[in-house]
């Protein structure tokens, strides 16, 4: 979703990446087809409503889906900034008002504080945000009664900004904009890198492309981007990191399958699994948790047209499984797509796969998503510390269910988009202790956001800016 110029208030200078794009006013367009600008107060109301939904346990994706499509691009940009500053905003609100206001009023108040507390990152002048937040409060039934209270708090903040910010600096959730338990967990898991991870989580993720090597080359595609003034740099084996995000529809050859959007760390899965295998021979490969199909497609792209590679893609969610088919259709690829639970092979393995063992299995297991917080800033506020143990149990169940389906001498690549060790290194060490027929092959292990280079991760180009990931390549002993 691409940003457009800032409107609806007094923007501070040029637009910054990921900050508020314009949205159509009042859900209508002018007769010439150009969008009308929308009052900033209307955007703030929608952002506060989305924040309130997330606080009640709804995902950011679902909260944004409920926003009018015309408003959604601008609301998403502002909401992401609010979520990246929510820890500070809540600490500032507590410093002024220890007792939590009603949910709608608190969401609007924290929305305004998150957007204006740091002048260097604010998309609008602070007084504009305050005025428009108060206007929003007056115009909405859920906050009208608290409009004077919101006005008083925000005016006080403008008067006492420096003192209030200094007062909250010592609060870890305010300083790092993550829950206290998350910060403590990272300090324990990554004592030398926890600050780096938290800083990366609050940054904007780059847009990274995976070039389809069956249809073009990295060099040719970069030249095509250069021809339309899209700057990029090579990352990984077949990736290009764009200097600025763009709509996918504007990418050369996107509709024809020349390129896909995929983070640099996620692009390691397919080559790690297939490296060293003879792709000229018939191979059976399982992508166990496949939606939306990016890694499935990458496996087929690397194998090449006409290669005897049989890929089965599993997805437990019927709606998400449709995305696998869409991805493969755009890229002109074919795989067996099954709606099934990877943890229950008895329900699909014999019926749909003939009970034949797999040469290779890719298990991109469900996890806390703690490695992709910069792309999904709501994750940090939705997760609970108890989720880690629950998801680790699910990951262990999946490993135990799928390992018997690997042929002797075959391999399983376990990966998660998590930086928590319980979902990565700890999970694999436990698995190895209970499965003496498994050997850990050279693997990247934990990939930390902000670390562009790591031994064993890539052969040629560095990874650039990438998400947090974990990889472990396991090989089964021959009989």
C-alpha positions in Angstrom: 0.0 0.0 0.0 1.8 3.1 -1.2 1.8 6.5 0.5 0.6 9.6 -1.2 1.3 13.3 -0.2 0.3 14.5 3.3 -2.9 16.4 3.6 -5.6 17.3 6.2 -3.6 19.5 8.5 -0.3 21.3 8.6 2.4 18.7 7.7 5.9 19.1 9.0 8.0 19.5 5.8 8.4 16.6 3.4 6.7 13.3 4.0 8.7 10.7 5.8 8.5 7.0 4.9 5.6 5.2 6.5 3.9 8.4 7.8 0.5 9.7 7.0 -0.5 9.7 3.4 -3.5 11.6 2.1 -6.9 9.9 2.1 -10.1 10.7 0.2 -12.3 13.1 2.1 -15.7 12.0 3.2 -15.4 8.8 1.2 -16.0 10.7 -2.1 -14.1 12.0 -5.1 -14.4 15.2 -7.1 -15.8 15.2 -10.6 -12.3 15.2 -12.1 -11.6 11.9 -10.3 -9.1 13.4 -7.9 -9.4 12.6 -4.2 -10.6 15.3 -1.8 -8.6 15.9 1.3 -9.9 14.7 4.6 -9.9 16.5 7.9 -7.1 15.2 10.1 -9.6 14.7 13.0 -11.4 12.1 10.9 -8.2 10.2 10.4 -7.4 10.4 14.1 -10.8 9.0 15.0 -10.2 6.0 12.8 -6.7 5.5 14.1 -7.9 5.7 17.7 -10.7 3.2 16.9 -8.2 0.8 15.4 -5.9 1.2 18.5 -8.9 0.5 20.8 -9.7 -2.7 18.8 -6.1 -3.9 19.1 -6.1 -3.2 22.8 -9.2 -5.5 23.0 -7.3 -8.3 21.3 -8.0 -7.8 17.6 -5.1 -8.0 15.2 -4.0 -4.9 13.4 -5.0 -6.5 10.1 -8.5 -7.1 11.2 -8.8 -3.6 12.8 -7.7 -2.0 9.5 -10.0 -4.1 7.5 -12.9 -2.5 9.4 -11.7 1.0 8.3 -13.3 2.4 5.1 -11.2 1.5 2.2 -10.8 5.2 1.1 -9.4 6.1 4.6 -7.3 3.0 5.1 -3.9 4.0 3.6 -3.7 7.1 5.7 -5.0 5.4 8.8 -2.6 2.5 8.4 0.4 4.9 8.2 -0.6 6.8 11.3 -1.6 3.7 13.2 1.7 2.1 12.6 3.5 5.1 14.0 1.2 5.1 17.0 1.9 1.4 17.7 5.6 2.1 17.5 5.3 4.8 20.1 2.5 3.4 22.2 4.7 2.6 25.2 5.8 6.2 25.5 2.3 7.5 24.9 0.8 5.3 27.7 3.6 6.3 30.1 2.9 10.0 29.4 -0.8 9.6 29.9 -0.1 7.8 33.2 2.2 10.6 34.3 -0.6 13.1 33.8 -3.6 10.9 34.7 -2.9 7.8 36.8 -6.5 6.6 36.5 -7.2 5.0 33.1 -9.9 7.0 31.2 -12.7 5.3 29.4 -11.4 3.1 26.5 -12.4 5.4 23.6 -11.1 8.5 25.3 -7.8 6.8 26.3 -7.3 5.5 22.8 -7.7 9.0 21.3 -5.6 10.6 23.9 -2.8 8.1 23.5 -3.0 8.4 19.7 -2.4 12.1 19.9 0.5 11.7 22.4 2.1 9.0 20.3 2.1 11.2 17.2 3.2 14.5 18.8 5.6 13.6 21.7 8.7 13.6 19.5 8.8 16.6 17.3 11.5 15.1 15.1 9.3 12.2 14.1 5.9 13.9 14.3 4.0 14.0 10.9 2.3 17.3 11.9 3.0 20.2 14.2 2.1 19.4 17.8 -0.5 22.1 18.0 -2.2 20.8 14.9 -2.4 17.3 16.3 -3.8 18.6 19.6 -6.4 20.8 17.9 -7.5 18.0 15.6 -7.6 15.4 18.4 -9.9 17.7 20.5 -12.1 18.2 17.4 -12.3 14.4 16.9 -13.3 14.0 20.6 -16.1 16.6 20.1 -17.4 14.9 17.0 -17.7 11.3 18.2 -20.4 10.1 20.6 -18.0 7.8 22.5 -15.6 10.7 23.4 -17.8 13.8 23.4 -18.2 13.8 27.1 -14.5 13.6 27.6 -13.5 16.2 25.0 -12.7 18.9 27.7 -10.7 16.3 29.6 -8.7 15.3 26.5 -8.2 19.0 25.7 -6.9 19.7 29.2 -4.4 16.7 29.1 -3.0 17.6 25.7 -2.7 21.3 26.5 -0.8 20.4 29.7 1.4 18.1 27.6 2.3 21.0 25.3 3.2 23.2 28.3 5.2 20.5 30.2 6.5 18.4 27.4 10.2 18.3 28.4 9.5 17.5 32.0 6.9 14.8 31.2 9.2 13.1 28.6 12.1 13.2 31.1 9.9 11.7 33.8 9.0 8.8 31.6 12.5 8.1 30.2 13.4 5.7 33.0 10.4 3.5 32.2 11.6 0.6 29.9 8.3 0.2 28.0 8.3 4.0 27.4 11.9 4.1 26.2 11.7 1.0 24.0 8.0 0.9 23.2 7.7 -2.8 24.0 6.0 -4.6 27.0 8.3 -5.0 30.0 8.2 -8.8 29.7 9.3 -8.7 26.1 12.2 -6.5 26.9 13.3 -8.8 29.8 13.0 -11.8 27.5 15.2 -10.3 24.9 17.8 -9.3 27.5 17.9 -12.9 28.6 17.9 -14.5 25.2 20.3 -12.0 23.5 22.3 -10.2 26.1 24.6 -8.6 23.6 22.0 -7.7 21.0 18.7 -7.0 22.8 19.0 -3.2 22.3 19.7 -3.7 18.6 16.6 -5.9 18.2 14.4 -3.4 19.9 15.7 -0.5 17.8 15.2 -2.5 14.7 11.6 -3.3 15.7 10.8 0.4 15.9 12.2 1.1 12.4 10.5 0.9 9.1 11.0 -2.4 7.3 12.4 -2.2 3.7 10.6 -3.6 0.7 12.6 -6.5 -0.6 12.0 -8.4 -3.8 12.8 -11.9 -4.9 13.6 -12.2 -8.6 12.2 -15.2 -10.4 15.3 -16.7 -11.8 13.3 -18.8 -14.2 12.0 -15.7 -16.0 14.8 -13.1 -15.7 18.1 -12.4 -13.9 19.0 -10.2 -10.9 21.0 -7.9 -13.2 18.3 -7.6 -15.9 15.6 -6.9 -13.3 17.6 -4.3 -11.5 18.1 -2.6 -14.9 14.4 -2.7 -15.4 13.9 -1.0 -12.1 16.6 1.6 -12.8 14.8 2.4 -16.1 11.8 3.7 -14.1 13.9 5.3 -11.4 13.4 2.7 -8.7 16.7 2.4 -6.8 17.6 -1.0 -5.5 20.6 -3.0 -4.1 21.2 -6.7 -4.3 20.7 -8.8 -1.2 21.0 -12.5 -0.8 21.1 -14.8 -3.9 18.2 -13.4 -5.9 16.9 -10.4 -3.9 16.7 -6.7 -4.4 16.1 -4.2 -1.6 14.2 -1.1 -2.8 15.3 2.2 -1.4 11.7 3.2 -1.2 8.5 1.0 -1.0 6.3 1.1 -4.1 2.9 -0.4 -5.1 3.5 -4.0 -6.3 1.4 -3.1 -9.4 4.2 -0.7 -10.5 6.9 -3.3 -10.4 8.0 -4.4 -13.9 6.6 -7.8 -14.8 4.9 -8.4 -11.4 1.7 -9.6 -13.0 3.7 -11.9 -15.2 5.5 -13.5 -12.3 9.0 -11.9 -12.8 9.2 -10.9 -9.1 7.7 -11.4 -5.7 7.8 -9.5 -2.5 9.7 -11.4 0.2 11.9 -10.4 3.1 15.6 -11.3 2.7 15.7 -13.6 5.7 12.6 -15.5 4.4 14.4 -15.9 1.0 16.9 -18.2 2.7 14.5 -21.1 3.3 14.2 -22.6 -0.2 18.0 -22.6 -1.0 18.8 -24.0 2.4 16.4 -26.9 2.0 17.4 -27.7 -1.6 21.2 -27.1 -1.4 23.1 -30.3 -2.1 20.1 -32.2 -3.4 20.1 -33.5 -7.0 17.3 -31.6 -8.6 17.6 -33.6 -11.8 16.2 -36.6 -9.9 12.5 -37.0 -8.8 12.2 -35.4 -5.4 9.2 -35.2 -3.0 9.1 -32.0 -1.0 6.5 -30.9 1.6 5.9 -27.3 2.6 4.1 -28.0 5.9 2.7 -24.5 6.8 2.7 -22.9 3.4 0.4 -19.9 3.3 0.7 -17.4 1.6 2.9 -19.5 -0.7 6.1 -17.5 -1.1 8.4 -20.3 0.0 6.5 -22.9 -2.0 6.9 -20.8 -5.1 10.6 -20.2 -4.3 11.2 -24.0 -4.1 9.7 -24.4 -7.6 11.5 -21.5 -9.0 14.9 -22.8 -7.9 14.1 -26.3 -9.2 13.4 -24.9 -12.6 10.9 -25.6 -15.4 10.6 -29.3 -16.1 12.4 -30.4 -13.0 10.9 -33.6 -11.4 10.2 -31.8 -8.2 6.8 -32.7 -6.6 5.8 -30.1 -4.0 2.9 -30.5 -1.6 1.8 -27.4 0.2 -0.2 -27.7 3.4 -2.3 -25.0 5.1 -4.7 -25.6 7.9 -6.7 -22.4 7.2 -9.0 -22.7 4.2 -9.0 -19.0 3.5 -5.3 -18.6 3.7 -4.8 -21.7 1.5 -6.5 -19.8 -1.3 -3.6 -17.3 -1.2 -1.2 -20.2 -2.1 -3.1 -20.9 -5.2 -3.2 -17.2 -6.2 0.6 -16.9 -5.7 1.3 -20.0 -7.8 -1.0 -18.9 -10.5 0.6 -15.5 -10.9 4.0 -17.1 -11.1 2.9 -19.9 -13.5 3.8 -22.7 -11.1 2.1 -25.8 -9.9 2.0 -27.7 -6.6 -0.4 -29.9 -4.7 -2.2 -27.6 -2.3 -4.0 -29.3 0.6 -6.1 -27.8 3.4 -4.9 -30.0 6.2 -3.3 -30.0 9.7 0.4 -30.8 9.4 0.4 -32.1 13.0 -2.1 -34.8 12.0 -0.5 -36.7 9.0 -2.9 -39.6 9.4 -5.6 -37.3 8.0 -3.8 -36.5 4.7 -0.5 -38.3 4.2 -1.8 -41.7 2.9 -4.9 -40.3 1.2 -3.2 -37.5 -0.8 0.4 -38.4 -0.8 0.2 -42.2 -1.1 2.1 -42.6 2.2 5.4 -42.0 0.4 8.2 -40.5 2.5 9.5 -37.0 1.6 13.0 -36.2 0.5 12.7 -32.8 2.2 10.3 -31.0 4.4 10.0 -27.3 5.1 8.4 -26.5 8.5 7.9 -22.8 8.8 6.2 -23.2 12.1 3.6 -21.0 13.8 5.3 -18.7 16.2 5.1 -15.4 18.2 6.2 -13.5 15.1 8.6 -11.6 17.4 11.0 -11.3 14.4 8.6 -9.3 12.2 7.5 -6.7 14.6 8.6 -3.8 12.4 6.2 -5.1 9.7 3.4 -5.9 12.2 3.9 -3.4 15.0 0.7 -4.6 16.7 2.3 -8.0 17.5 4.2 -6.7 20.5 1.0 -5.4 22.2 -1.1 -8.4 21.3 1.3 -11.2 22.5 1.4 -12.4 26.1 4.5 -14.0 27.7 2.5 -17.3 28.1 2.1 -17.4 24.3 5.8 -18.4 23.9 5.4 -21.7 25.9 2.1 -22.5 24.1 3.5 -22.0 20.7 6.7 -23.9 21.6 4.5 -26.9 22.4 2.8 -26.6 19.0 6.1 -26.4 17.3 7.3 -29.5 19.1 4.2 -31.4 18.1 4.7 -30.4 14.5 8.3 -31.6 14.6 7.4 -34.9 16.2 4.6 -35.5 13.6 6.6 -34.6 10.5 10.0 -36.2 11.3 8.7 -39.7 10.7 7.7 -38.6 7.2 11.3 -37.8 6.2 13.1 -40.6 4.3 16.4 -41.9 5.7 19.0 -39.5 4.5 16.4 -36.8 3.9 16.2 -33.4 5.6 13.8 -31.1 7.4 14.3 -27.4 7.6 12.8 -25.9 10.8 12.3 -22.2 10.8 10.3 -19.5 12.6 10.1 -15.7 12.2 10.9 -15.4 15.9 13.9 -14.1 17.9 12.9 -15.9 21.1 15.2 -18.8 21.8 12.4 -21.0 23.1 11.1 -21.0 19.5 14.5 -21.5 17.9 17.7 -22.8 19.4 16.0 -24.2 22.5 13.4 -26.0 20.4 15.9 -27.6 18.2 18.2 -28.6 21.0 15.3 -30.4 22.7 14.4 -32.1 19.5 17.9 -33.4 18.9 18.1 -34.7 22.5 15.0 -36.9 21.8 15.8 -37.9 18.2 19.2 -39.6 17.9 18.6 -40.2 14.2 18.7 -36.4 13.6 21.8 -34.4 12.8 22.1 -30.6 12.7 23.7 -29.5 9.5 25.4 -26.1 9.1 22.6 -23.6 9.6 22.1 -19.8 10.1 20.5 -20.2 13.5 19.1 -17.0 14.9 19.1 -14.1 12.3 19.0 -10.8 14.2 17.4 -7.7 12.6 20.1 -5.3 11.7 22.8 -7.9 11.2 23.3 -8.0 7.5 26.0 -10.7 7.5 26.1 -14.0 9.3 28.3 -17.1 8.7 26.3 -19.8 6.9 23.4 -17.6 5.9 24.3 -16.7 2.3 27.0 -17.5 -0.1 27.4 -14.3 -2.0 25.6 -11.1 -1.3 24.9 -9.9 2.2 21.3 -10.0 3.5 20.9 -6.2 4.0 18.1 -5.1 6.3 16.1 -8.2 7.2 13.6 -9.6 9.6 14.3 -11.7 12.6 14.3 -15.4 11.8 15.6 -18.8 12.9 16.8 -21.7 10.7 17.9 -25.2 11.6 18.6 -27.8 8.9 18.1 -31.3 10.2 19.2 -34.4 8.4 17.9 -37.9 9.1 20.5 -40.7 9.5 20.6 -43.3 6.6 19.3 -46.7 7.6 
